[in-house]
């Protein structure tokens, strides 16, 4: 059994001015406490929350007698975390200042400072007493509530002073039992696609990361040239325009959607996911012999390791085990003859130097990852019994072992969430009938259908 935690952000309804003023005062006192504690902890090199509380609790409690006592506890936890992080950065000579600066603040609350009031409201202890705050639950919140996840005792709140709302960070926890795998689902992460091998059928999910990265690269460059000339390099207008770009959000959306598809496929088949062990900073090794600045930027922005972390994080929710193997020569060696594959300039199709068959680079990587997982020690292995590979030439016979089934991004990536009510589902279905672009409601059945049809035709 493994304990899995997920944080869900829920906004409150718009609060009355008098009630919101209470939380503004609370935030001000909490900020002052955290600033004092952080300065003291850094000056005296105190990294432990328990030690910091023992040294400063009585003093802070006398300064703010009107506050519930547990705000001092949570402020000590907050300050201890900040001080520890700052001291580590200072040791690595990465800190910009000699002393830490508390810019953004979120109020940490424990089980003595808040409690639920049904499913749509919470009560928070303040210096003016208990205050009931109504929430605006969304689909993600109800998903965790209905699936048996439990609320943790800790939470955080932030103030949205523009809309007079509270932003509540709720943590859901659940004990997940890891399933016993009946097979393996190898996954090969690339810049423009993520390829999986399910029951001998290679599925290539296009991500279009190269186009996304280059598009925002030129857009940022154009914005910088324009505003640097008009307002200087440190202008606020330029920073505001750059903050409005959505490159990070789009990458985040792609990562979690592809991870969801892969993990759900592995969960339905009761397979373990097999990934390449790329190390902590794989991009640094990839760019050692590359001088092209644009290509170096693309490699860094591809986020190979981030996609793997997202898959691993999602797999914890379903209890799907994740295995890492040695990535050496996974796309260079023929899985049948264990000899190098020769690729042309920029081509993803290579020829085996012994058998002469053609291999797609991503497909051969998936097969080698699978064989290393079956071998168990991560070393190169011959094709084991029960995993016969068709080695006919790609142009003569399009086999799954050679030519992957490409799934475009428009098919597997949903741009808008599903409606929450049945009426909206019917209306959207009518609207979608006139569209030429196919948007899939659930990729699980589609993947299974592709695998079944592919296996049927390949047997023939």
Order of alpha helices (4+ residues) and beta strands (2+ residues): beta-alpha-alpha-alpha-beta-beta-beta-beta-alpha-beta-beta-beta-beta-beta-alpha-alpha-alpha-beta-alpha-alpha-alpha-beta-beta-beta-beta-alpha-beta-alpha-alpha-alpha
